């Protein structure tokens, strides 16, 4: 099941908030450690697939890749605001998904929930997506491509008592430096290479999976 995740309840739920938000404190590398994923360096990232990071593939990111990411972000941004940086990040994540898809065999990843995808190394669930996006964000931050935000540890949110469409769902998070406001960066509902949704965390996944935020353009 695409987002039926039992391990997170044991691993990371240190804070229980309204609406079943499973959140832990600490840096994002703790989430990567929970799922057995090597944290990004300035030259490489690890890409999860097969649901729950059952498979990880280490991928080198070249100086040409970094320049391409920077060019995408610079082309997108209309000004130097945090909002425009988030827009640029959305396009950069889409670019990375395309490139990582070519290099890891995940280009055919199907969007949203897919009951048949578990164990398939070409497919990703919300843990894979949130973990990969967090790794990409950490990489971009360390390379100086993200300046007005910091990368927070992912969280899981859902309303399990309301049925299958409300099972806990994971997202990567960016936090605005000036205000501390957190934004979900969620690629899971979309096909590989489409821009993720980028939405205030308290407005993310408040109804059900049929009402997630749209791709950021």
C-alpha positions as CSV (number, residue, x, y, z in Angstrom):
1,X,0.0,0.0,0.0
2,X,1.4,3.4,-1.0
3,X,1.0,5.1,2.3
4,X,0.2,2.4,4.9
5,X,3.2,2.8,7.1
6,X,3.6,1.1,10.5
7,X,7.3,1.6,11.2
8,X,7.0,5.4,11.7
9,X,4.8,5.0,14.7
10,X,7.8,3.2,16.4
11,X,10.6,5.3,15.0
12,X,9.7,8.9,15.0
13,X,6.5,9.8,16.8
14,X,7.7,12.0,19.7
15,X,5.0,14.6,19.5
16,X,1.3,13.9,18.9
17,X,-0.7,16.9,17.7
18,X,-4.3,17.5,16.6
19,X,-5.2,15.6,13.4
20,X,-2.6,12.8,14.1
21,X,0.6,14.6,13.3
22,X,3.6,12.4,14.1
23,X,6.5,14.7,14.5
24,X,10.0,14.4,16.0
25,X,12.5,17.0,16.9
26,X,16.0,17.2,15.6
27,X,17.8,17.6,12.2
28,X,16.6,16.0,9.0
29,X,19.5,13.5,9.1
30,X,17.7,11.7,11.9
31,X,14.8,10.8,9.5
32,X,17.4,9.5,7.0
33,X,19.0,7.4,9.8
34,X,15.5,6.0,10.7
35,X,15.1,4.6,7.2
36,X,18.7,3.5,6.8
37,X,19.6,6.1,4.2
38,X,23.0,7.6,3.8
39,X,22.8,11.4,4.1
40,X,23.8,13.5,1.1
41,X,27.3,14.8,0.6
42,X,28.3,17.7,-1.6
43,X,28.9,15.1,-4.4
44,X,26.1,12.5,-4.0
45,X,22.7,11.7,-2.7
46,X,20.9,8.4,-1.9
47,X,17.6,7.7,-3.7
48,X,15.0,5.6,-2.0
49,X,12.5,3.3,-3.8
50,X,10.5,0.1,-3.5
51,X,8.4,1.6,-0.6
52,X,9.8,2.5,2.8
53,X,13.3,2.8,1.3
54,X,13.6,-0.9,0.8
55,X,16.1,0.0,-1.9
56,X,18.6,2.9,-1.9
57,X,20.8,3.9,-4.8
58,X,23.8,6.2,-4.3
59,X,24.0,8.7,-7.2
60,X,26.8,11.1,-7.9
61,X,25.8,14.7,-8.6
62,X,28.3,16.4,-10.9
63,X,29.4,20.0,-11.1
64,X,27.4,20.2,-14.3
65,X,24.3,19.0,-12.5
66,X,24.8,21.6,-9.8
67,X,25.1,24.3,-12.5
68,X,21.9,23.0,-14.2
69,X,20.0,23.1,-10.9
70,X,21.2,26.7,-10.3
71,X,20.3,27.7,-13.8
72,X,16.8,26.3,-13.4
73,X,16.3,28.1,-10.1
74,X,17.7,31.4,-11.4
75,X,15.4,31.3,-14.5
76,X,12.3,30.6,-12.4
77,X,12.8,33.3,-9.7
78,X,11.1,36.6,-10.3
79,X,12.6,38.2,-7.2
80,X,14.6,37.4,-4.2
81,X,11.7,36.6,-1.8
82,X,11.2,33.4,0.2
83,X,8.2,32.7,-1.9
84,X,10.1,32.8,-5.2
85,X,12.8,30.7,-3.7
86,X,10.2,28.1,-2.9
87,X,9.0,28.3,-6.5
88,X,12.5,27.8,-7.7
89,X,13.0,24.9,-5.3
90,X,9.9,23.2,-6.7
91,X,11.3,23.4,-10.3
92,X,14.7,22.2,-9.0
93,X,13.1,19.1,-7.3
94,X,11.3,18.3,-10.5
95,X,14.6,18.5,-12.5
96,X,16.3,16.3,-9.9
97,X,13.5,13.7,-10.1
98,X,13.9,13.5,-13.9
99,X,17.6,13.1,-13.7
100,X,17.5,10.7,-10.7
101,X,14.8,8.7,-12.5
102,X,17.1,8.2,-15.5
103,X,20.0,7.1,-13.2
104,X,18.0,4.9,-10.8
105,X,15.3,3.4,-13.0
106,X,12.5,5.2,-11.3
107,X,11.3,7.4,-14.2
108,X,8.2,5.3,-14.4
109,X,7.2,5.9,-10.8
110,X,3.4,6.2,-10.7
111,X,1.7,9.0,-8.8
112,X,-0.2,8.6,-5.6
113,X,-1.3,5.4,-4.0
114,X,-0.6,2.1,-5.8
115,X,-1.2,-1.2,-4.0
116,X,1.0,-3.2,-6.4
117,X,4.1,-1.1,-6.0
118,X,5.5,-2.4,-2.7
119,X,8.9,-4.0,-3.3
120,X,9.1,-2.7,-6.9
121,X,12.4,-0.8,-7.2
122,X,10.9,1.4,-9.9
123,X,8.2,2.7,-7.6
124,X,8.1,5.1,-4.6
125,X,5.7,5.6,-1.7
126,X,5.4,8.7,0.4
127,X,8.3,7.6,2.6
128,X,10.5,7.3,-0.4
129,X,9.3,10.6,-1.8
130,X,9.6,12.5,1.4
131,X,13.1,11.1,2.1
132,X,14.4,11.7,-1.4
133,X,13.0,15.3,-1.4
134,X,14.6,15.9,2.0
135,X,18.0,14.6,0.6
136,X,17.7,16.9,-2.4
137,X,16.8,19.9,-0.2
138,X,19.8,19.1,2.1
139,X,22.1,18.8,-0.9
140,X,20.8,22.1,-2.4
141,X,21.2,23.9,1.0
142,X,24.7,22.6,1.5
143,X,25.6,23.8,-2.0
144,X,24.3,27.3,-1.3
145,X,21.3,27.0,-3.6
146,X,18.8,27.5,-0.8
147,X,19.4,30.6,1.3
148,X,16.1,31.8,2.7
149,X,15.0,28.5,4.1
150,X,16.4,25.7,6.2
151,X,15.5,22.0,5.8
152,X,13.5,20.5,8.6
153,X,12.9,16.9,9.6
154,X,10.0,15.3,7.7
155,X,6.7,14.6,9.5
156,X,3.7,12.3,9.0
157,X,0.1,13.5,9.2
158,X,-3.2,11.7,8.9
159,X,-6.6,10.8,10.4
160,X,-6.4,7.0,10.5
161,X,-9.8,6.7,12.2
162,X,-11.5,8.2,9.1
163,X,-10.4,5.4,6.8
164,X,-7.9,4.4,4.2
165,X,-7.8,7.8,2.4
166,X,-6.6,9.3,5.7
167,X,-3.7,7.0,6.5
168,X,-0.6,8.7,7.7
169,X,1.3,10.4,4.9
170,X,4.9,11.8,4.9
171,X,6.3,15.1,3.6
172,X,9.6,16.9,3.4
173,X,9.7,20.4,5.0
174,X,11.3,23.7,4.3
175,X,11.3,26.4,7.1
176,X,11.5,30.1,6.3
177,X,14.5,31.7,8.1
178,X,12.8,35.0,8.9
179,X,9.5,33.7,10.2
180,X,10.0,30.1,11.1
181,X,6.9,29.2,9.0
182,X,7.2,25.6,7.7
183,X,6.1,24.5,4.3
184,X,5.4,20.9,3.1
185,X,7.3,20.0,-0.1
186,X,5.3,17.0,-1.4
187,X,6.1,15.1,-4.6
188,X,4.1,12.0,-3.8
189,X,0.8,12.9,-5.6
190,X,2.4,13.6,-8.9
191,X,4.2,11.7,-11.8
192,X,7.9,11.6,-11.8
193,X,9.4,15.0,-12.8
194,X,6.3,17.1,-12.0
195,X,6.7,20.0,-9.6
196,X,5.9,19.1,-6.0
197,X,3.2,20.8,-4.0
198,X,4.7,23.5,-1.7
199,X,2.1,24.6,0.9
200,X,2.1,25.8,4.5
201,X,2.4,22.8,6.7
202,X,-0.7,23.5,8.8
203,X,-2.8,23.6,5.5
204,X,-1.3,20.4,4.1
205,X,-3.3,17.2,4.2
206,X,-6.2,18.5,6.4
207,X,-9.0,16.6,4.5
208,X,-8.0,13.5,2.6
209,X,-5.8,12.3,-0.3
210,X,-8.3,13.5,-2.8
211,X,-7.8,17.0,-1.7
212,X,-4.0,17.5,-1.5
213,X,-2.5,20.7,-2.7
214,X,-1.7,21.1,-6.4
215,X,1.7,21.1,-8.0
216,X,3.5,24.5,-7.5
217,X,4.0,26.4,-10.8
